[in-house]
Amino acid sequence: MISITHMNYKLLGLAFLFVACTNETKTNDDTTVIPTIAAPASINYKLLKDHPHDSSSFTQGLIFYNNTLYESTGNPEGTLNNGSWVGTVDLASGKQNKKAMLDAAFFGEGITILNNKIYRLTWQNKKGYVYDAATFKLLNEFSYDHEGWGITHNGKELIVSDGSSSIYFWDPATCKEIRRISIQDNSGLKNNINELEYINGFIYANVWQTNDILKIDPSTGNVAGILNLSSLKQQFPELNGVSESDKVLNGIAYDSSSNRVFITGKNWSKLFEIQLLN
């Protein structure tokens, strides 16, 4: 015969086991580790050479293609600039050969070259242009529903910024969005993403009104590294403007054949040739 006391102990034991299991599950849920983004690494560089650059050019895009430097500019109202144009630039002299001009009502932005076609953005006009890279003949026009800032490509998709923390991936045949990513580091979202260049599997991006270039993982949007170019402005005081928005760093072009990167800025009198060391 089982005593009442013995049955009570068994029931208490079962109750304790149930509570213990329940508490263990709750503790595991409460202590779940959420993955964090690692702090970006500092990217080192070596200055190889400085070249002259036309200081009247309000640089918006820079491309090195078929051993030739291409540049696009904007034409901000109220400043002395030489218009919104796309063309080639002579490295030795800094002189440009303007090929495709925009009407003053349009503010030119970034460019990229894919499959022998130049893709060109405008700022707030929400309109883009496609040119033949050899002849600069206008091939097509397209539209989009956000601002246009920077543009590059990964060989298959156009990659576009609009000054926010978003980067868009477009189908080059239609210039329509396929997907997008948000750019962030360990401190949060990174805004003012500007001119872009695709280098060895990463997106490199100017951050407007800073001396930073971000190295971005295109699969996650996480910032893997930061290239700070403040030392260039210290070494070349003529690059400094009268305000934070004046003479800002903008323009990245990669020469894969020589593993060199060209860097300049809006209304800079210099264009720099650097080598990334990590």
C-alpha positions in Angstrom: 0.0 0.0 0.0 1.4 3.4 -1.0 1.1 6.1 1.7 -0.4 9.5 1.1 2.8 11.0 2.2 4.8 9.1 -0.3 2.4 10.1 -3.1 2.7 13.7 -2.0 6.6 13.6 -2.3 6.3 12.1 -5.8 3.9 14.8 -6.9 6.2 17.5 -5.4 9.1 15.9 -7.2 7.3 15.9 -10.6 6.3 19.5 -10.0 9.8 20.6 -9.2 11.1 18.8 -12.4 8.5 20.6 -14.5 9.4 24.0 -13.1 13.1 23.3 -13.5 12.7 22.3 -17.1 10.5 25.4 -17.7 13.0 27.7 -16.1 15.9 26.1 -18.1 14.1 26.8 -21.4 13.3 30.4 -20.4 16.9 31.0 -19.4 18.1 29.7 -22.8 15.7 32.0 -24.6 16.8 35.0 -22.5 20.5 34.5 -23.1 20.3 34.0 -26.9 23.3 35.7 -28.4 22.4 38.1 -31.3 25.3 38.4 -33.8 27.0 41.8 -33.9 28.8 43.5 -36.7 32.6 43.6 -36.2 34.2 47.1 -36.1 35.6 48.0 -39.6 39.3 47.6 -40.1 41.5 50.6 -40.9 42.7 50.4 -44.5 46.3 51.5 -45.2 47.5 53.0 -48.5 50.6 54.2 -50.3 50.6 57.4 -52.3 52.2 56.6 -55.6 51.8 59.9 -57.5 49.8 63.1 -57.7 48.4 64.4 -61.0 46.9 67.8 -61.9 43.1 68.0 -61.9 40.9 70.8 -63.2 39.7 72.6 -60.1 36.6 73.9 -62.0 35.4 70.3 -62.3 32.7 69.5 -59.7 33.6 65.7 -59.8 30.7 63.3 -59.4 32.0 60.1 -61.0 35.4 58.6 -62.0 36.2 55.5 -64.1 39.4 54.0 -65.4 38.5 52.0 -68.6 40.6 50.7 -71.4 43.6 52.6 -70.1 41.7 55.9 -70.1 40.3 58.0 -67.3 36.7 59.0 -67.6 35.0 61.7 -65.4 31.5 63.0 -64.9 30.7 66.3 -63.2 27.8 68.3 -61.8 27.0 72.0 -62.2 25.8 73.3 -58.9 24.0 76.6 -59.1 25.8 79.7 -57.9 29.4 78.3 -58.2 31.9 78.7 -61.0 32.1 75.2 -62.5 32.4 74.0 -66.1 29.1 72.4 -66.5 27.7 68.8 -66.2 29.7 66.8 -68.6 31.0 63.3 -69.2 34.3 62.8 -71.0 37.9 61.7 -70.9 40.7 63.2 -68.9 44.4 63.4 -69.7 46.4 62.2 -66.7 49.5 64.2 -67.5 47.8 67.6 -67.9 44.4 67.2 -66.1 42.7 68.6 -69.1 39.3 67.1 -70.0 37.8 66.3 -73.4 34.1 66.9 -72.8 32.0 64.5 -74.8 28.4 64.6 -73.5 27.1 67.7 -72.0 23.8 68.2 -70.1 21.5 71.2 -70.2 21.9 73.5 -67.2 18.6 72.3 -65.8 20.1 68.9 -65.2 22.7 68.2 -62.5 25.0 65.4 -63.5 26.1 62.7 -61.1 28.0 59.4 -61.2 29.0 57.2 -64.2 30.0 53.6 -64.8 31.0 51.6 -67.9 29.6 48.1 -68.5 29.7 46.2 -71.8 31.1 49.2 -73.6 28.2 51.4 -72.4 28.4 54.4 -70.2 25.6 54.7 -67.6 25.1 58.2 -66.3 22.9 59.4 -63.5 21.4 62.8 -62.6 20.8 64.1 -59.1 17.2 65.1 -58.6 15.9 64.8 -62.1 15.4 61.1 -61.7 16.7 60.5 -65.2 19.6 58.6 -66.6 21.4 58.2 -69.9 23.3 55.4 -71.7 26.0 56.2 -74.2 28.3 54.2 -76.4 31.7 54.2 -74.6 33.7 54.6 -77.8 31.6 57.3 -79.6 29.6 58.9 -76.7 26.5 58.5 -78.9 23.3 58.5 -76.8 21.8 55.1 -76.9 19.0 55.2 -74.4 17.4 57.2 -71.5 15.9 55.7 -68.4 14.1 56.9 -65.2 14.2 55.9 -61.5 12.2 56.9 -58.4 14.9 58.2 -56.1 17.9 60.6 -56.3 21.0 59.5 -58.2 24.4 59.9 -56.6 26.9 57.1 -57.4 27.0 54.2 -59.7 29.3 51.2 -60.4 28.8 47.5 -61.4 29.9 44.0 -60.4 29.9 42.7 -64.0 26.3 41.6 -63.9 24.4 44.3 -62.1 24.5 48.1 -61.9 25.1 49.3 -58.3 23.6 52.6 -57.4 23.5 55.0 -54.4 21.1 57.8 -53.6 22.8 59.6 -50.7 21.0 57.5 -48.0 22.2 54.3 -46.3 20.7 52.2 -49.2 22.5 50.8 -52.2 20.4 49.5 -55.1 21.2 46.7 -57.6 19.7 47.2 -61.0 19.3 45.1 -64.1 21.6 46.8 -66.7 19.2 45.9 -69.5 16.2 47.7 -68.0 17.8 49.9 -65.3 15.1 48.5 -62.9 15.8 47.5 -59.3 16.5 43.9 -58.5 17.3 44.2 -54.8 18.8 46.6 -52.3 21.0 46.5 -49.2 21.4 48.8 -46.2 24.9 49.9 -45.3 25.9 49.6 -41.6 28.8 49.2 -39.3 29.0 48.4 -35.6 27.6 51.8 -34.7 24.6 51.6 -37.0 23.4 52.7 -40.4 25.8 54.8 -42.6 24.2 57.6 -44.5 25.4 59.9 -47.3 26.8 57.0 -49.4 28.0 58.8 -52.6 30.4 57.9 -55.4 31.0 54.1 -55.8 33.6 51.7 -57.2 33.7 47.9 -57.3 37.1 46.6 -56.3 37.9 42.9 -55.9 34.5 41.8 -54.7 33.8 44.8 -52.5 32.0 48.1 -53.0 34.1 51.2 -52.2 32.0 54.3 -51.4 32.8 57.9 -50.7 30.8 59.2 -47.7 29.7 62.8 -48.5 31.4 65.6 -46.5 33.9 63.2 -45.0 37.4 62.1 -45.8 36.3 58.4 -45.5 35.9 55.7 -48.2 34.0 52.7 -47.0 34.8 49.1 -48.0 31.4 47.4 -48.1 30.4 43.7 -48.3 27.8 43.6 -51.1 26.1 40.5 -49.7 25.4 42.0 -46.3 25.9 45.7 -46.5 28.3 45.5 -43.6 31.3 47.9 -43.6 34.4 45.8 -43.7 37.0 48.6 -43.7 37.5 52.3 -43.7 40.1 54.2 -45.8 40.6 57.6 -44.2 42.3 60.2 -46.5 42.6 63.1 -44.1 46.4 63.0 -44.5 46.0 64.1 -48.2 44.4 67.3 -47.1 47.1 67.8 -44.5 49.8 67.2 -47.1 48.1 69.4 -49.8 46.4 72.3 -48.1 45.0 73.6 -51.4 42.5 70.8 -51.3 40.7 72.4 -48.3 37.6 74.4 -48.9 36.1 77.3 -47.0 33.3 75.1 -45.6 32.7 71.4 -44.9 30.7 71.0 -48.1 33.3 72.7 -50.2 36.0 70.7 -52.0 34.9 67.4 -50.6 36.4 64.0 -51.4 34.5 62.4 -54.3 35.8 60.1 -57.0 37.2 56.6 -57.0 38.5 54.8 -60.1 40.2 51.4 -60.1 42.9 50.2 -62.6 42.8 46.4 -62.2 45.7 45.9 -64.6 48.1 47.9 -62.3 46.3 47.5 -59.0 46.1 51.2 -58.5 43.3 53.5 -57.4 42.7 57.0 -58.5 41.2 59.5 -56.0 40.0 63.0 -56.3 37.4 65.4 -55.0 34.9 68.2 -56.0 36.9 71.1 -57.4 40.2 69.5 -56.3 43.4 70.7 -58.1 44.9 67.2 -57.6 44.1 63.7 -58.6 46.0 61.0 -56.6 47.2 57.6 -57.6 47.3 55.3 -54.6 47.8 51.6 -53.8 45.7 49.9 -51.2 47.9 47.9 -48.8 45.2 45.7 -47.1 
